[in-house]
Amino acid sequence: MKSYWQMSAQKEIKEKKLKVLEKDIETDVCIIGGGLSGISTAYYLKKADKDIKIVVLEKDNVCSHTSGHTTGKVTSQHGLFYNYLIQSQGEEYAKKYLEANEKAIDNIELNSKIENIDCDFKRESCFVFTRTETDIEKIQKEFQSVKKLGKEVNLKKEIKLPISDMKCAIEFKNQAKFHPIKYALGLCNSIIKEGGEIFENSKVIDIIKENNSYIVCTEKNKVKAKYVVMATRYPIKVFPGYYFLKMYQSSSYAIVADTKTEIMDGMYISSDIPTISFRTIQEGNKKLLLVVGYDYKTGKQELDDGFRSLEELVCSMYPDAKIINKWISEDCITLDKIPYIGEFSKLTPNMYVITGFNKWGITSSDIAANIVTDEILNKEKLKDKNNIYSDLFRATRIEPIKNREEVKNMIKEATESIIVKRIEGVENPICTHLGCELSYNPTEDTWDCPCHGSRFTRDGISIESPSVKNLKDKNIDAEEDY
Ligand SMILES: Cc1cc2nc3c(=O)[nH]c(=O)nc-3n(C[C@H](O)[C@H](O)[C@H](O)COP(=O)(O)OP(=O)(O)OC[C@H]3O[C@@H](n4cnc5c(N)ncnc54)[C@H](O)[C@@H]3O)c2cc1C
């Protein structure tokens, strides 16, 4: 389903002049994936060193996946997160995480100014609110924690969102929102002006190590590169990264509503389950309302209740609301709620990964792009200082795997799906990523993987990573991996 962002950026999408890869080429850095992570990485690398050769390979179109189906909040407020972070990682860690995300908001603002990108970037307050008595204490604890970290926050008894039973809320000031596709396409213009190359409709099907380089293969051509950055949201390489043991994918419903009623300013998200996120979109003189929520583990969707529930909620707030757009999108959820950024594995030098944003990937993709840029520049001896945030997000950390209960669940689920279903004989198609049995998603008419979140059209075309092969290919990606 096309998102509001795709529909409202038709002019910019039409004007972009991106080609398909049609010959073998050599480059310094090959970035796989043209979402915010891949495009931001290409941008920072090119800005830092105009002589470095950059190639981006995108299987569909720039920002046509999660980055183009996001809510577009540019925030350091990531739900109720900082009390959890202090408890799990310590105060120093939480302070740096907050600082990294605040810096990312500034970076995105600065980039849009420097590059003259008209992406509706706007500073606004951001609120987490609760409608339940039990979450009041959680909000109060979050308030104390964030204050301790030095961020200006307010505890509120009232917010402008016309929602019943609001108990209390925490406000982060000076956060922001933007149009994700317009921002990404603005960065693309700069990358191309600086000599970078971005190829669309160029799907990567394999990455092969050859001496000190990697050969990145699309269906017809090859890109030889010293460095590879896997920015495919979920890494397409199975081994030796083992990311399938460290995260899963979660989907959310999104709707955009038009109403004649004056809509509140500010961005809002509930702490209660189901999580519901709100923001406005300025379209000419009118304000639209974007509401996202009713998350479910990809592949485990229960009917199409999500859209209906969101519509009912919006109509209870704005009775004249008319739904003008809706979509579903997914993102990776890590076991410790912290992204994986940096070296893909100890066995694959010069291969980087950017993943696991837990639905907070706008600031995180900017942080990731800076970390990977600095690591590559360090290796090229163009810089001699490590990125101060790289240790926070180390992709090869083993701590998440210590969450034995979760890992056990993941292994159990995958094993049941692969082995038991294979022995018993399966009714549904088998995922080409790791062989799990797919389930049918009636809302989007797709086959979705309940283990790792790959998705396929009804005809078996792979549309979402980590799968690369289509269903008719039968054999499994992992079998040909390292
Ligand atoms: C409903 C929803 C709402 C969200 N709202 C917010 C928000 O308000 N604020 C926030 O901070 N975060 C939000 N997020 C999270 C954020 O949008 C994502 O984390 C972020 O956009 C991910 O960017 P990405 O570039 O890593 O992935 P993507 O945007 O998915 O880009 C990955 C790209 O890789 C390409 N690719 C995959 N496989 C291959 C291959 N084999 N060859 C070539 N290319 C390939 C894909 O086509 C895709 O374009 C939200 C997420 C969801 C699901």
The ligand as an SDF file (V2000), in Angstrom:
LIG
                    3D

 53 58  0  0  0  0  0  0  0  0999 V2000
    4.7910    2.1820   11.1550 C   0  0  0  0  0  0  0  0  0  0  0  0
    6.1440    2.7200   11.5310 C   0  0  0  0  0  0  0  0  0  0  0  0
    6.2530    4.0180   12.0350 C   0  0  0  0  0  0  0  0  0  0  0  0
    7.5170    4.5190   12.3910 C   0  0  0  0  0  0  0  0  0  0  0  0
    7.6060    5.7860   12.8910 N   0  0  0  0  0  0  0  0  0  0  0  0
    8.8070    6.2820   13.2510 C   0  0  0  0  0  0  0  0  0  0  0  0
    8.9550    7.5990   13.7560 C   0  0  0  0  0  0  0  0  0  0  0  0
    7.9920    8.3610   13.8460 O   0  0  0  0  0  0  0  0  0  0  0  0
   10.1730    8.0130   14.1520 N   0  0  0  0  0  0  0  0  0  0  0  0
   11.2620    7.1960   14.0650 C   0  0  0  0  0  0  0  0  0  0  0  0
   12.3480    7.6030   14.4920 O   0  0  0  0  0  0  0  0  0  0  0  0
   11.1690    5.9610   13.5300 N   0  0  0  0  0  0  0  0  0  0  0  0
    9.9900    5.4960   13.1170 C   0  0  0  0  0  0  0  0  0  0  0  0
    9.8950    4.2470   12.5750 N   0  0  0  0  0  0  0  0  0  0  0  0
   11.1230    3.5030   12.2810 C   0  0  0  0  0  0  0  0  0  0  0  0
   11.8350    4.0330   11.0250 C   0  0  0  0  0  0  0  0  0  0  0  0
   10.8990    4.4400   10.0670 O   0  0  0  0  0  0  0  0  0  0  0  0
   12.7320    2.9130   10.4780 C   0  0  0  0  0  0  0  0  0  0  0  0
   13.5280    2.4050   11.5160 O   0  0  0  0  0  0  0  0  0  0  0  0
   13.6470    3.4210    9.3870 C   0  0  0  0  0  0  0  0  0  0  0  0
   12.9010    4.0810    8.3940 O   0  0  0  0  0  0  0  0  0  0  0  0
   14.4280    2.2600    8.7930 C   0  0  0  0  0  0  0  0  0  0  0  0
   15.2210    2.7740    7.7690 O   0  0  0  0  0  0  0  0  0  0  0  0
   16.1620    1.7990    6.9550 P   0  0  0  0  0  0  0  0  0  0  0  0
   16.8200    2.5920    5.9040 O   0  0  0  0  0  0  0  0  0  0  0  0
   17.0590    1.0850    7.9050 O   0  0  0  0  0  0  0  0  0  0  0  0
   15.1680    0.7000    6.3430 O   0  0  0  0  0  0  0  0  0  0  0  0
   14.2200    0.8390    5.0140 P   0  0  0  0  0  0  0  0  0  0  0  0
   13.6210    2.1670    4.9170 O   0  0  0  0  0  0  0  0  0  0  0  0
   13.3130   -0.3420    5.0340 O   0  0  0  0  0  0  0  0  0  0  0  0
   15.2670    0.7160    3.8500 O   0  0  0  0  0  0  0  0  0  0  0  0
   15.8990   -0.5090    3.5450 C   0  0  0  0  0  0  0  0  0  0  0  0
   16.0180   -0.5480    2.0290 C   0  0  0  0  0  0  0  0  0  0  0  0
   16.8010   -1.6880    1.6600 O   0  0  0  0  0  0  0  0  0  0  0  0
   16.2900   -2.1690    0.4310 C   0  0  0  0  0  0  0  0  0  0  0  0
   16.6920   -3.5620    0.2490 N   0  0  0  0  0  0  0  0  0  0  0  0
   16.3030   -4.6530    0.9710 C   0  0  0  0  0  0  0  0  0  0  0  0
   16.8560   -5.7660    0.4650 N   0  0  0  0  0  0  0  0  0  0  0  0
   17.6110   -5.3740   -0.5840 C   0  0  0  0  0  0  0  0  0  0  0  0
   18.4130   -6.0700   -1.5190 C   0  0  0  0  0  0  0  0  0  0  0  0
   18.5210   -7.4060   -1.5010 N   0  0  0  0  0  0  0  0  0  0  0  0
   19.0760   -5.3580   -2.4800 N   0  0  0  0  0  0  0  0  0  0  0  0
   18.9720   -4.0050   -2.5350 C   0  0  0  0  0  0  0  0  0  0  0  0
   18.1960   -3.2960   -1.6690 N   0  0  0  0  0  0  0  0  0  0  0  0
   17.5380   -3.9750   -0.7230 C   0  0  0  0  0  0  0  0  0  0  0  0
   14.7780   -2.0300    0.5820 C   0  0  0  0  0  0  0  0  0  0  0  0
   14.1420   -2.0300   -0.6740 O   0  0  0  0  0  0  0  0  0  0  0  0
   14.6580   -0.7210    1.3480 C   0  0  0  0  0  0  0  0  0  0  0  0
   14.4330    0.3760    0.4830 O   0  0  0  0  0  0  0  0  0  0  0  0
    8.6610    3.7090   12.2230 C   0  0  0  0  0  0  0  0  0  0  0  0
    8.5340    2.4150   11.7340 C   0  0  0  0  0  0  0  0  0  0  0  0
    7.2910    1.9150   11.3880 C   0  0  0  0  0  0  0  0  0  0  0  0
    7.1760    0.5180   10.8730 C   0  0  0  0  0  0  0  0  0  0  0  0
  1  2  1  0
  2  3  1  0
  2 52  2  0
  3  4  2  0
  4  5  1  0
  4 50  1  0
  5  6  2  0
  6  7  1  0
  6 13  1  0
  7  8  2  0
  7  9  1  0
  9 10  1  0
 10 11  2  0
 10 12  1  0
 12 13  2  0
 13 14  1  0
 14 15  1  0
 14 50  1  0
 15 16  1  0
 16 17  1  0
 16 18  1  0
 18 19  1  0
 18 20  1  0
 20 21  1  0
 20 22  1  0
 22 23  1  0
 23 24  1  0
 24 25  2  0
 24 26  1  0
 24 27  1  0
 27 28  1  0
 28 29  2  0
 28 30  1  0
 28 31  1  0
 31 32  1  0
 32 33  1  0
 33 34  1  0
 33 48  1  0
 34 35  1  0
 35 36  1  0
 35 46  1  0
 36 37  1  0
 36 45  1  0
 37 38  2  0
 38 39  1  0
 39 40  1  0
 39 45  2  0
 40 41  1  0
 40 42  2  0
 42 43  1  0
 43 44  2  0
 44 45  1  0
 46 47  1  0
 46 48  1  0
 48 49  1  0
 50 51  2  0
 51 52  1  0
 52 53  1  0
M  END
$$$$
